[in-house]
Amino acid sequence: MKQIEVVAAIIRKGDKIFATQRGYGDFKDWWEFPCGKMETDETPEEALKREIREELSTEISVDEFLCSLQTEALHLNEHEAAKWLTIDELDSVRWLPADLEVVGKIKSIRKS
């Protein structure tokens, strides 16, 4: 079976985290972190930067777990909507199952 490598960008601005709403498919209207599939011979960092350029027309810097915007402009090229959520607001949206573990990790970072 072919294995697909996926990367997701946890974009932070101050005390808020960026979330996007899917506008298509079985999970239409569910929320996710901007993400995409890695291409052959691409590092996770390269894939994140490429996906964010494609999906949001902006540049990011990639830290160990979180990403930061390099520019303020964001354009939704593939998503229905977007929100900046505080950690306390993370449970206010319906996350895709694949993103629930990441949401839990974000919450645990805050507690430590």
N, C-alpha and C positions, 0 to 999 in steps of 0.2 A: 504494500500500500504506500502511495506517495505521501510524504510528510510535508505539510505546508507550515512554514515559519511565518508568524505574524508579529508585528510590533505595534505598540500603542503609545501614544504621547500623552503623558500626564502634564499638562501645561499649567503652570502656576503664574499668577500675577498677584503679588501681595499675599493676602490670606485666602485667595479664591482659586478654585480649580475649574478649568474649562471643560464643559461637556457638550456633546452634540447629539441631536435627535435624528435618528435614521428615518429617511423619507421613502423607503421602498422595502419590498420583500416581506417575508414572514414576520420579521421583527419591526415593521414600520411603526413609527412613533415611540419606540423604546429608545433609551439614552445609552450613549457609549462614549468612550474616549476616542479621539481621532486615531484611526489605525489603518493598517494595510499589510499586504503580503510582501515579504522580502523577495527580491529578485536574486537570481543566481549570482554568486560571488559578491554580494553586497553585505556590508556589515550592518548590524542593527542600527547603529547611529546614522549611517548613510541612508538606510531605509526610512527611518523616522523623519529625517530632514526632507527626503524626497516626497514622502507621503503628505507631509504638512504643506509643502509647496503646492502639491497637486490639489489637495482638499481645501486648503484655507488661504492660498496665495500669500503666505508669509514665511518668515525665517525663524528658526528656533535655535537655541543652544541646548545641548543635551548634557545634563548633569548625571549623577549616579542613578537616581530614581525619577526625578522631576525634570521637566523642560521649562525653559523661560523663553519668552518672546524676544526677538531681536528687533522687531518692528511692531507698532501698535495696530496696524491695519490687519483685519481679518475678513475674509470674504468666503461665505459658505458656497463652495462649488459643488458639493455632493450631499449636503445635509439639509434637512427641513428647517431646523432651528438650532440655536445654541444658547447656553447660559453660563455665566460665571457663578459658581456655587461655593459658599463657605463650607468648611468641613461639617458644620452643624446642619447644612442644607442638603448634604449628599443623599440622604434618604428621602428627599422630596420628589425624586423622579424615579421612573421605572427603568432600572439598569438592565442591559443585556446580561444573560447568565454568565458569559465569559468575563464581564467586567466586575462582577460582584466581589471576587477575591481581591481585586485591585482596590476597590472601595474600602474593603476591610483593612487592607494594608495602610491606606492613607489615614484612616481613623486611628489605627494603632500607633502610627508615627506621632500623631498629635499627643497621644496619652503618655508617650515616653519622654 
